[in-house]
Amino acid sequence: MSVASKGSNYAQPGDNGLFGEYGGRYVAETLTHALDQLAELYEQVRNDPEFQQELHEDLTDYVGRPTPLYFAKRLTAELGGAKVYLKREDLNHTGAHKICNTIGQALLAKRMGKPRVIAETGAGQHGVATATVAARLGLKCDVYMGAEDVERQSLNVYRMKLLGANVIPVHSGSKTLKDALNEAMRDWVTNVDDTHYIIGTVAGPHPFPMLVRDFASVIGSEARSQILAKEGRLPDVAVACVGGGSNAMGLFYPFIDDIDVELVGVEAGGRGLKTGAHAAPLNDGKVGVLHGNRTYLMADDDGQIAQTHSISAGLDYPGVGPEHSHLKDIGRARYDSATDEETMAAFRVLNRTEGILAALESSHAIAWVVKNAPTMDPDNIILVNLSGRGDKDINTIAKLDNITLS
Amino acid sequence: MSRISQYFAARKGRKALISFLTAGDPTIEHTVPALHALVAGGVDILEVGIPFSDPEAEGPAIQASSERALHNGTTLVRVLKMIAEFRQTNADTPIVLMGYLNSILAMPDFPQRAQAAGVDGLIMVNLPPESAAQLQPQLQACDIDLIYLVAPTTTDERARFILENAAGFVYYVSLKGITGADNLDTQTVSSRLAELRQHTDLPLCVGFGIKTPETAEAVATFADGVVVGSALVNLLAEHVDSVEAGATALTESALALREGVDRGADRSSPGS
């Protein structure tokens, strides 16, 4: 495979924030002006060397980038197929890729002169990443979190409190990530003058899917140079887990024009696609509108958003970023799924062979590798985004093992 | 001409009292008698909410009503059945459905079925005019007005764009916030409405945060219509055990709001 195998130049989103027929801006009128302002500001800063320099310095000195690209030798040997490289996003400050986005958006908030930021969070990683940058920049921070997630991610809840953020449990609807997002939108509608909403994934109304992707794409840019340096060529497959899809877009985006690199997103298969108890809209969903964008969703015949299930709170979301819907339809990326069980098995394999405790979200991508690497040739290369570390999941995992931690 | 336009053309000095209830809340049996009861109390236009699992712009009252209605098994098909049933004995009162786009997308022949049931207008909270190019002509062909919202944050330039595309009436969102909020400032709303009037002949109705006859009166001095939602939703929910008691309470509440709106109309300056 040659380094120069470039496809036609991909330029999305187009007009009105549309990725093909997905995305857009389906919001209450009150928010339109704030979104216009944000889009306008972002157009200015994305080419502003001063802003980019500030962002770069923060990513280097505060977040600890670039993160390593690590050849997982023992995992590769155990699976007996393709070479597996891990992009170690678990080594970012706060333990996941999420901070790349929150750093960028907090700098935007500062430029807009907004003294308060809000965020929604599922697993708590985005909430922690937001609370962290808020603390550093002296911004007031409120984080919305589904009451059920507050329960199952108590460690991250406490971390956010230590960081000075106010965690607001959301009791409406299914009490999970989607409801936290609804509540954050309601807050933003009310406090739009002094508040910036740091959305945590490549979803929401335009310009969020674009700017979150751009901030996350440092993952793919680094990985692309790193693999070229190590192997002298691009990987055959780049794989990442997909909930809303920010770590996957961050990995995929710099490879989109490299048409020989297969892009694979792994959704949460939950108890299995056939059971309906999953969070895999690209595998088993339909097109609709939720949280400001048109995308694949899990909904019933009446258009009501379905309850989802995943072992990982961070993937437990009924929608998906609109750019993933577009990449699926044009065939540039393909989307697979991993069940809870496959994920747990992969989590254990990675611990045992590499001494890396991955987040349950990221373990979905590892599960795909465990299943597919053995079917590939030893000279094939798989690049996996290890999007976060699993310390936050210890309680969940212990419970599965019938162990109570004090 | 839609029933909405007919109503406003014939109203003379009267200001519209517009009520909102979520269909199927607190039970499916409550809805049709509740709509008749509101009309008996002097409501001019009925807004009926299509319950949705993720009502992003709603406050706690309407969120809870949506959850109750869904729990009762309310679907869009059932909502349209309720409207058709209401229409058997009321052919005149305009009905506006309000909800979120995903409900409508799930029923591809919605415009035809809504027309057949007797629906006159549609408010899609999360469908801005830029994205309505497909739906609007389909609705128009079925004599259903797609009613747009203008917000305090809407710029003048954008307001003109919205007004050019508007039909039926314009729904002015009285505050930055969610339905049922408490930060309504009638003075500010009044001056904004005066600006909007320079760009449209459509009636300007005001909603979000209007709960009492006194506020309804104040808003009716400058608006063409007043929307009351959360207060009525909460009132009806108190009567979950009795359809009849719920209807009686709504009629009484509507009568008081009607008086407030009429007092406001009497005090209003001509032309508003």
Interface residues (C-beta under 8 A of the other chain):
Chain A: N16 G24 R25 Y26 V27 A28 E29 T30 L31 T32 H33 A34 S172 G173 K178 D179 N182 M185 R186 V189 T190 N191 V192 D193 V287 G288 V289 L290 H291 G292 L297 A299 D301 D302 G303 Q304 I305
Chain B: F52 S53 D54 P55 E56 A57 E58 G59 Q63 E67 L70 T75 L76 V77 Y100 L101 N102 S103 I104 L105 A106 M107 V125 N126 L127 P128 E130 S131 Y148 L149 V150 A151 P152 T153 T154 T155 R158 I162 V173 K176 G177 I178 A181
